[in-house]
Amino acid sequence: MSSGLAFPTVTAVAPAVTFPPPPPPIDPQAVPHTGMLHLHDPVAHVSSHVADAAGHAVHQAADAALQVLGSLSGVLLAGRAALLTTRVLAAAAVRAAEEQRCLERQQELAATAAEQWQAAAFAAVRINARRRALLARVARATAAGGPAGAPPRPDLPPPLEPVDERLCDLRQELARSEEAVRRAEERHAAWEQQRLGAELRLDEEDDAFQRALRESRQRALRRFSAERTAEAEGRPTSRPAPGPRPQPGLDVEEVRRTGAEILGELDPHAVSEAAELAAGAVRHAVRRAADDPRRARIHLNEARKYVRDANKDARLTREAQERAALHYDFLVYETPEGAEDLAPAPEAVELLRRTLEDGVPLSKDERDLVERAVDERRCALEAIYVREQCAGAVEELARRFGGHTEAGRPEGQEIRLDWTPDGWEPDHWLRATLVDGALSVATMYHGEPGERTPEQRALDDARCAETHKRLAEFQQITQGLGLGLEFEVRTEGALPGVLGDGAVTVDKLREQNTGQPANEPRHAPRHKTVNGDERRRDHH
């Protein structure tokens, strides 16, 4: 056995991973494809979090509560959240709250640190999205004006920023922010009902109708608040069964009372046009009640349909706005100073800004464009995460078994890691090369290709046998670092090379091992995401 090939997948996001610095500038006098880093150098450390993360990959509740979220882990969790449904994010928020209650009761938690952080980070992303969507609604309502005056300015705390926060502190901030957003949503919903109320009058003198309408609206507002709370907690909601349909013999007062009940069911965020259609149908019903009860019943049924459709549209619009806010926050994220930059997505960001500021819904093509941008950024972050954790695994091997490690970023490769275990010098070392999501680990010997003496072949075989054991240990370490991989073992002997130079690429290994042409398409990196009810495998 001399080499192994694997396609790492992100199975869990370890909490403490930070963004790496960009590769060092190339020295014009140096070989143009080396760009070496030294893993033991604190200034150019590829994976500064590894010493703790690799040695203590699984934390129980007490340790996890004191842990600090790394910058790369935080934005990667936000990217995963951006691809999930509101229901899954709400369920994560419930888990985060329950984990906090377990700690307060001094009950043991079964969740690992990664699982606890995922729940808390997803909850923070959801609250931030609700906050941004609410502020956008208030801004649009203020700009539109109307008989209800300006809406109240929401009293909201700043958005949650989990990075560099301890889990125990973030959970407390989650509870405070959730309550603040809920209160602000209720206040704005009450103002929206006042706006609708100005458009739901039958006539200026009809006090009985207005009284019935106010009572109906108050019941609807309480129900709206309860439903929003249930949505935030991931609980199913159930609306009361509709009352009996009006019969042909109804008198005018009963038609008014039924009309008030129907109009009071309007979602506070329903658009004015829908409210006016429903109110118009009720007006017609009242006018026809005395002389044509059957026609009055038809108009009331029309009003009920207008309200039902308006409520559905309002709910879908609210969900779309919150999803746009979630996507916007993720796509405008900028990496910390001194870290690798992420590719911008200006077209998608502009579409999201427009839909938040103007309330213009995205078309299907625009939604597809935004979701592609979100998924591409998430894949880019997962590629960085895989690279960092692979570097961490090699460093952990060196910590356990001794030896020298160094890393490079050769042209066309995501990273190259060389490890010379104790006792292998000066003839052999191990090289891990990551290219397009494919990880190769090969046994290397110093020299040029050519015939090996029997003594050299015997030493090659001994080093290859040791490599087999190291691959199993490498897999075990990477599992603790949030990666899943399974090596495909190859048995052709050690490969020639120069330590720190002449990196072996996956293409070369495959060409040597299978005869596959180098220009044949490789497998794209595979990133697996499994969360709750959302199961997907993406190939990019």
Disulfide bonds with the S-S distance in Angstrom:
none
